Amino acid sequence: MDATLLTAEASRESFPWLSSIVLLPIIGALILQFLPKRQETDHYFYRNFAIYFLTADFLIILYSFSQLFNRDLSELQLVERSPWLPSIGLEWSLGVDGISAPLVALSGLITLLSAAASWKITNKPKLYFSLLLIQASAQALVFLSQDFLLFFLAWELELVPVYLLIAIWGGKKRLYAATKFILYTALASLLILVSGLALALSGGDFSLNLTDLSLKSASGTFGLLCYLGFLIGFGVKLPIFPLHTWLPDAHGEANAPVSMLLAGILLKMGGYALIRFNVQMLPDIHIQLAPALIIIGIVNIIYGALNAFAQDNVKRRIACSSVSHMGFVLLGIGAINTLGINGAMLQMISHGLIAAAMFFITGSFYERTKTLSIPNMGGLAKALPITFALFLISSLASLALPGMSGFISEITIFLGITSQEAFTSLFKSISILIAGIGLVLTPIYLLSMCRRVFFGPRIPALAIVQEMDKRELFIALSLLIPNLLIGFWPRIATELFEASSNQVAINLSSHILTVLT
């Protein structure tokens, strides 16, 4: 190869692409704050400014992961390490592998679409879009951090924009919902910090690097306590029962774009962190507690589905369905094999797209009807046929209709459980049977909601509402089309994370014999 081409290739790979992904949105937020004051009615300028930066950030993500990221490798790539605060061991350490790459891409897409969906934000628009940009940086940093303290700072940073976005632009009970959110997540963060620092201080040399922490293989009572600390801390964000109660309130009061972020990205942080910390750093403890994790996942699935029946608010019902669907992530992680981990990853991607679509479409018809109360709606299918079609498609995707991404992820998780030889046949049979009840309940509460909202007695006041415009149609299709593509051609998604998730499963299998003997 020509020397000039080799130099250009090396220069391209040495460029700080991951730092660019993390820092570009927050730089945009700072620029936005220092721009000359404009009329508050000029909210379109602030929205477009944020969209430009988020589009550039998403394009960098696409370029980095399509051109520079090798999908056949399981180890970290595009690694960047630079001392930040050497006195406490804090490094600016970034890296990406198959576990984080698809979630960073999902984060970039949904945050961009969330900004585009914030079309009618007129109250404090400069602050609103600055918070969206800060949130984009914090989310990316959570998935890309390879230093525990850096990860923890990003984990805490993303709480602040979400709290303010709910507290300022939410519904009537927004302060209650925002306060509940911050209390749950902030208290859980203490367990994450204590567990992480305890692991870093254990076993000889002090290190905050995540790779070094994964080599310590803590076990016994100490390892169990660290595992439980991480499980509870990350479980609040997933969320797992009974740490989930902040979620329906947050979704019920947040506006649609913020709900897109909550369901599409924040819940996935919990699943990602469980794989990165509980599974990779504490494999022996994870293998011992895998059956308990499956039981918790089943409780999530059934409880979330039953709780959804009791909700007469569209967004709260979708929020409860998220609790149910994230239970499948726990099942996949608990399966401790290749199929289980792959299914958990695919479920996070699938649910991120589907839930964001459902909340966006719900926000679309809320802007027209000014109500989310299911009993106060009816007959909307004739007035909003396109909205009805899109909401029905997203509901069918959520109930795991064959041909949709949810079907592929859930069937992969079930196959992961049934193929795990470390579990008894009785345990596998009971687990699949009870979890399968959730698959039966999901279409009932989703399709009954579609029937009550879009059919039934037609309410005269809602008979003349306007259909969604081209902008809204584009946003909805940007979320639903990838879901359909993954459903028909799963390799689009699985080839991103398969090498890394397979390696996680191989590492677990090497520990299974040790634990069982």
TIFIRO-130085 format. One record per residue (C-alpha): residue in one letter; x, y, z. Coordinates in steps of 0.5 Angstrom, whole numbers, plus 2048, in hexadecimal, padded with zeros to 3 digits. Example, Ala and Ser with C-alpha at 12.3 -4.5 7.8 and 13.67 -1.06 7.14 Angstrom:
// residues 2
a8197F7810/s81B7FE80E/
***
This chain:
// residues 517
m800800800/d8028077FE/a80680B804/t801811804/l7FB80C804/l7FE80980A/t7FF80F80E/a7F881280C/e7F680B80F/a7FA80C815/s7F8813816/r7F0811815/e7F180C81B/s7F5810820/f7F081681F/p7EC816826/w7E5814823/l7E2812829/s7E481882D/s7E181C827/i7DA818828/v7DA81A830/l7DC82182F/l7D9824829/p7D282482C/i7D4827833/i7D882C82F/g7D282E82B/a7CE82F831/l7D4834834/i7D483882D/l7CC83882E/q7CC83B835/f7D2841833/l7CE84382C/p7CB84A82C/k7C484A82F/r7BE84982A/q7B784A82B/e7B484482F/t7AF843829/d7B5841825/h7B583A827/y7B6837820/f7BD83A820/y7BF836827/r7BB830824/n7BF83081E/f7C6832821/a7C582B825/i7C382781F/y7C982981B/f7CE827821/l7CA821822/t7CA81F81B/a7D182081B/d7D281C821/f7CE81681E/l7D2817817/i7D981681B/i7D681081F/l7D480D818/y7DA80E815/s7DE80B81B/f7DA80581C/s7DA803814/q7E1805812/l7E5805818/f7E27FF81C/n7E47F881B/r7DD7F481C/d7E17EE81C/l7E57F0822/s7E37EF829/e7E87F382D/l7E87FB82E/q7E97FF828/l7EB806826/v7ED80782E/e7EF80E830/r7F380E837/s7F581583A/p7F7817841/w7F281B844/l7F281C84C/p7F881784D/s7F8818854/i7F2814855/g7F381084F/l7EE81384B/e7EF812843/w7EC81583D/s7EB80D83A/l7E680C835/g7E5805831/v7E080282D/d7DE7FB82C/g7D87F7829/i7D57F8830/s7D57FF830/a7D5801828/p7CE7FF826/l7CB80382D/v7CF80982B/a7CC809824/l7C5808827/s7C780E82C/g7C9813826/l7C3811822/i7BE812827/t7C181882A/l7C181B823/l7B9819822/s7B781C829/a7BA823827/a7B6822821/a7B0820824/s7B1826829/w7AD82B824/k7A982F828/i7AD83082E/t7AD83882F/n7AE838837/k7B5839838/p7B7836831/k7BF838832/l7BF834839/y7BB82E836/f7BF82D830/s7C682E834/l7C4829839/l7C2824833/l7C9825830/i7CC824837/q7C881E838/a7CB81B831/s7D281C834/a7D181983B/q7CD813837/a7D3811832/l7D8812838/v7D480D83C/f7D5808837/l7DC809835/s7DF80B83B/q7E580683D/d7E7809844/f7E280884A/l7E280F84C/l7E1811845/f7DB80D845/f7D880F84B/l7D981684A/a7D5815843/w7D0811847/e7CF81684B/l7CF81C846/e7C9819842/l7C5819848/v7C5821848/p7C2823841/v7BD81D842/y7BB820849/l7BA827846/l7B7825840/i7B1822844/a7B1827849/i7B082D844/w7AD82A83E/g7A9825841/g7A1824843/k79D826849/k7A182284E/r7A882384B/l7AB825851/y7A981E855/a7AB81A84F/a7B281D84E/t7B381D856/k7B2816856/f7B6814850/i7BC818853/l7BB81585A/y7BB80E857/t7C180F852/a7C5813857/l7C480E85D/a7C6808858/s7CC80C856/l7CF80B85D/l7CF80485C/i7D2804855/l7D8808858/v7D980485E/s7D97FE85A/g7DE800855/l7E380485A/a7E37FD85E/l7E47F9858/a7EA7FE856/l7ED7FE85D/s7ED7F685D/g7F27F185B/g7F97F585B/d7FA7FB856/f7F5800856/s7F280184F/l7EB80584D/n7EC802846/l7E67FE844/t7EB7F8841/d7EF7F8847/l7E97F784B/s7E67F1847/l7ED7EE848/k7EC7EE850/s7E77E9850/a7E47EA857/s7E07E485A/g7DE7E2861/t7DA7E7865/f7DD7ED863/g7DC7EB85C/l7D57EA85D/l7D47F1861/c7D77F485B/y7D27F1856/l7CC7F285A/g7CE7FA85B/f7CF7FA853/l7C97F6852/i7C47FB856/g7C8801854/f7C77FF84C/g7C17FC84E/v7BD80284F/k7BF805848/l7BD7FF845/p7B87FE849/i7B77F884D/f7B17F7851/p7B07FA857/l7B57FF855/h7B180184F/t7AB806852/w7AF80C84F/l7AE80A848/p7A680B847/d7A681284B/a7AC814847/h7A9812840/g7A2815842/e7A581C843/a7AA81C83E/n7A981F837/a7A981A832/p7B181C82F/v7B381B836/s7AF814837/m7B3812831/l7BA813834/l7B781083B/a7B580A837/g7B9809831/i7C080B835/l7C080B83C/l7BD80483E/k7C2801839/m7C880483D/g7C5800843/g7C67FA83E/y7CC7FC83C/a7CF7FD842/l7CD7F6845/i7D17F383F/r7D77F7840/f7D87F7848/n7D47F184A/v7D57EC845/q7DC7EE843/m7DF7F0849/l7DC7EB84E/p7DA7E484A/d7DB7DF84F/i7D57E3853/h7D17E484D/i7D17DD84C/q7CF7DB853/l7C97E1853/a7C77DF84B/p7C17DB84D/a7BF7E1852/l7C07E684C/i7BB7E2848/i7B67E284E/i7B67E984E/g7B67EA847/i7AF7E6847/v7AC7EA84C/n7AE7F0848/i7AA7ED842/i7A47EB846/y7A47F184B/g7A57F6845/a7A07F3841/l79A7F2846/n79C7FA849/a79B7FC841/f7947FA842/a7927FE848/q795805844/d790809841/n79580E83E/v79880C838/k79F80E83A/r79F80B840/r79C80483D/i7A2804838/a7A780683E/c7A4800842/s7A57FC83B/s7AD7FE83B/v7AE7FB842/s7AB7F483F/h7AF7F5839/m7B67F683D/g7B47F0841/f7B67EC83B/v7BD7EF83B/l7BE7EC842/l7BC7E683F/g7C17E683A/i7C77E883F/g7C57E3843/a7C57DD83E/i7CD7DE83E/n7CE7DC837/t7CF7DE830/l7C87DE82E/g7C67E2835/i7CB7E7834/n7C97E882D/g7C27E882E/a7C37ED834/m7C67F282F/l7C17F182A/q7BC7F382F/m7BF7F9831/i7C07FC82A/s7B97F9828/h7B57FC82E/g7B980382D/l7B6804826/i7AF801828/a7AE80582E/a7B180C82B/a7AC80B826/m7A680982A/f7A780F82F/f7A9814829/i7A2812825/t79E81382C/g7A181A82C/s79F81B825/f79881A827/y79881D82E/e79A82382A/r793823826/t78F82082C/k792823832/t79081D836/l794816838/s78E81383B/i78C80D838/p78480E83A/n784815837/m786812830/g78380E82B/g78180E823/l788811821/a78A80C81C/k785810817/a788817819/l78F815819/p79080F815/i79880F814/t79981081B/f79480A81C/a798806817/l79F80881A/f79D807821/l79A800820/i7A17FE81C/s7A5800822/s7A07FC827/l7A07F6823/a7A87F7823/s7A77F882B/l7A37F182B/a7A97ED827/l7A57EC821/p7A97E881C/g7AD7EC817/m7AE7F181C/s7B57F2820/g7B17F0827/f7B07E9825/i7B77E8823/s7BA7EA829/e7B57E782E/i7B57E082A/t7BD7E082B/i7BC7E2832/f7B77DC833/l7BC7D782F/g7C27DA833/i7BE7D783A/t7BC7D1837/s7C37CF834/q7C77D183B/e7C97CA83D/a7CB7CD844/f7C37CD846/t7BF7C8848/s7B97C6843/l7B47C7848/f7B77CE849/k7B77D0841/s7B07CD840/i7AD7D1846/s7B17D8844/i7AF7D783C/l7A87D683E/i7A77DB843/a7AA7E083F/g7A67DE839/i7A07E183D/g7A37E883C/l7A37E6834/v79B7E5835/l79A7EB839/t79E7F0835/p7997F082F/i7937F0833/y7957F7837/l7987FA830/l7927F882B/s78D7FA830/m790801831/c790801829/r7897FF829/r78780482F/v78B80A82C/f78A809825/f783806824/g77D805829/p77880B82A/r77A811826/i77B81782A/p77981D826/a77E822829/l78381E826/a78081D81F/i78482281B/v78B82281E/q790823819/e79581D816/m79C81D818/d7A0821813/k7A681F80F/r7AB820814/e7A881C819/l7A7816814/f7AE817813/i7B081681A/a7AC81081B/l7AE80C815/s7B580E817/l7B480981D/l7AF80481A/i7B3802814/p7B9800817/n7B57FC81C/l7B27F8816/l7B97F8812/i7BB7F4819/g7B57F0819/f7B67ED812/w7BE7EE812/p7C17ED819/r7C87ED817/i7C77F5816/a7C87F581D/t7CB7EF820/e7D17EF81C/l7D37F6820/f7D37F2826/e7D47EB825/a7DB7EA825/s7DB7EE82C/s7D57EA82F/n7D87E482D/q7DE7E5831/v7DA7E7837/a7D77E0836/i7DD7DC835/n7E07E083B/l7DA7DE83F/s7DA7D683D/s7E17D683F/h7DF7D8846/i7D97D3846/l7DD7CD848/t7E17D084D/v7DB7D3851/l7D77CC850/t7DD7C8853/
***
